[in-house]
Amino acid sequence: MFMKIARASIEGVDASYKDLVEIASFIRYKTLVQARELLEQVIRGERYVPYRRYNKKMGHRKHGEKGRYPKKEAKIMLKLLNSCAANARQAGMDENNLKIIHVAANKKAIYYRIQPKGKPFRQRYVLSRAEIILGEIDAKGAKD
């Protein structure tokens, strides 16, 4: 079990929870350095995020996988990851030995609002939440 952990979460963010879930599964169990690089590549549009759950009627990318480039959600997850890394630094952990041990994203709340221009229909305004927990591993790669 990891002895030292650092956590960060964000709630009430205006982003697609489905995209956040796919990004979370994309960076799960990666090291901090690897996850940062992957998210930066997604933001630049150089690498796609493979969609495994929410992928109905989605176009294929190279290697036959379904995927997209969710830049807005990748920026949110990168900001959250950097916040978690700052919390780890504050706790005295080494950034080079940090690994993502838990990452999750969920739908938080649905607010109904009236459609603009006086239309008699309601729109759903969905908010999301995400959380990341980093654990410190020793130099050999074994758990503390």
ZIQUI-V988072 format. One record per backbone hydrogen bond with DSSP energy under -0.5 kcal/mol. CO is the residue of the C=O (numbers start at 1). NH is the residue of the N-H. E is the energy in kcal/mol with one decimal. If there is no record, write none. Layout:
CO&NH&E, CO&NH&E
//
This chain:
3&5&-0.5, 4&136&-1.8, 6&134&-3.1, 8&132&-2.7, 10&130&-2.5, 13&15&-1.6, 13&128&-2.4, 16&20&-2.1, 17&21&-2.2, 18&22&-1.8, 19&23&-2.3, 20&24&-2.4, 21&25&-2.1, 22&26&-1.3, 23&27&-1.8, 24&28&-0.9, 27&30&-1.6, 30&100&-2.9, 31&35&-2.6, 32&36&-2.2, 33&37&-2.1, 34&38&-2.5, 35&39&-2.4, 36&40&-2.4, 37&41&-2.0, 38&42&-2.0, 39&43&-2.2, 40&44&-2.0, 41&45&-0.7, 41&46&-2.5, 41&47&-1.0, 42&45&-0.6, 48&50&-0.6, 49&68&-1.6, 50&52&-0.6, 53&55&-1.3, 55&58&-1.1, 59&67&-1.2, 61&64&-1.2, 62&65&-1.1, 65&61&-3.6, 66&51&-2.4, 68&49&-3.2, 69&71&-1.8, 70&74&-1.9, 71&75&-2.2, 72&76&-1.6, 73&77&-2.4, 74&78&-2.3, 75&79&-2.2, 76&80&-2.1, 77&81&-2.5, 78&82&-2.5, 79&83&-1.9, 80&84&-2.2, 81&85&-2.2, 82&86&-2.0, 83&87&-2.0, 84&88&-1.9, 85&89&-2.4, 86&90&-2.2, 87&91&-1.3, 88&93&-2.5, 89&92&-1.4, 94&97&-1.3, 95&98&-1.1, 97&137&-3.2, 98&32&-2.0, 99&101&-0.7, 99&135&-2.9, 100&29&-0.7, 102&133&-3.0, 104&131&-2.4, 106&129&-2.2, 109&127&-2.8, 111&125&-3.3, 113&123&-3.6, 116&119&-1.0, 119&121&-1.0, 121&115&-2.8, 123&113&-2.6, 123&125&-0.5, 124&126&-0.6, 125&111&-2.8, 127&108&-2.8, 127&109&-0.9, 128&12&-0.8, 128&13&-2.2, 129&106&-2.2, 130&10&-2.8, 131&104&-2.2, 132&8&-2.1, 133&101&-2.2, 133&102&-1.6, 134&6&-2.3, 135&99&-2.5, 136&144&-0.6, 138&141&-1.4, 142&138&-1.8
//
